[in-house]
């Protein structure tokens, strides 16, 4: 061929555009794909084939928090068999030992997360996006589902007949029906906040909200990764720190507890500790056991005029109890980054109180944490694809 290797990009670009123009896009939402002749790691089943090549398909649920998808793409495009020529065209190279041999191509308008599908030698790669309401109609096409704010219930899971892993882009998995996933032999995972910067950014938001109402004693409900980071940041202010945790064994925390916590207790001690604290910070996961845990009984146990900060999940707080204690003046103030319904209802009566500080669920939203979590998603997809053990996430079933 005239021009040798130098001519290949021009020829491949022309061929890819020609192929893309002749094929309709598949109905696959917000998708990242990769291909390999190998199967899944420790999952028991091989990937369903598309033509003659295995295809691993990754689904991001919905258009919200677009950085999660964009950063994952940016991470994956640097993988040895994926090469982006420009914004609108990428070439995919495939080899089990990562020798760059041309195999197939994809055309896409990546800046808007829209694309055409194209086929070559039986391989298929697409990048696409649909609305949240359409996810149940296409989820059967995917092997890895990344949940953002789409509830993945038993009805949706029942349709995911190729799914291997459902993972949250973050920590909270209350939107995933874990029992249904387990029944269908689908693994459920979260990204540990201690390794991605998520715990740190959430802790910084807690400090921001706390500084507006800071007093002397702070109770941290749930002394996990975020709780530890909160305590580290409060210590320099001379705060006495109280904390609750189900298991205080040293191997569950990467720190010296005695250096950070003045008084510790279990869930059964939270009412007593609430009576001593000037501020209560909720850092709990939302589970069946913790829904509405900050209720009338707990708020009544708090000091009159004390403050409540919530950077975890809105469902931890009993709405009516919080409203009534704000109205009576027993609760001195409220700082929240999460709400009972999101986005916030601007007519929510609680938001009308002058002693309520709100931020729109942005505690964990930083470029560092999102890029780090994107790397985790990319690594999980690549390992699921190549057959390597997956160690980047915490499996819960």
Secondary structure, 3 states (H helix, E strand, C coil): CCCCHHHHHHHHHHHHHHHHHCCCCCCCCCEEEEECCCCCCCCCCCCCEECCEEEEEEEECCCCCHHHHHHHHHHHCCCCCEEEEECCEEEEECCCCCCCCEEEEEEEEHHHCEECCEEECCEEECCCCCCHHHHHHHHHHCCEEEECCCCECHHHHHHCCCCCEEEECCCCCCCECHHHHHHCCCEEEECCHHHHCHHHHHHHHHHHHHHCCCCCEEEEECCCHHHHHHHHHHHCCCCEEEEECCCCCHHHCCCCHHHHCCEEECHHHHHHHHCCCCEEEECCCCCCCCCCCECHHHHHHCCCCEEEEECCCHHHECHHHHHHHHHHCCEEEEEECCCCCCCCCCCCHHHHCCCEEECCCCCCCCHHHHHHHHHHHHHHHHHHHHCCCCCCCEECC
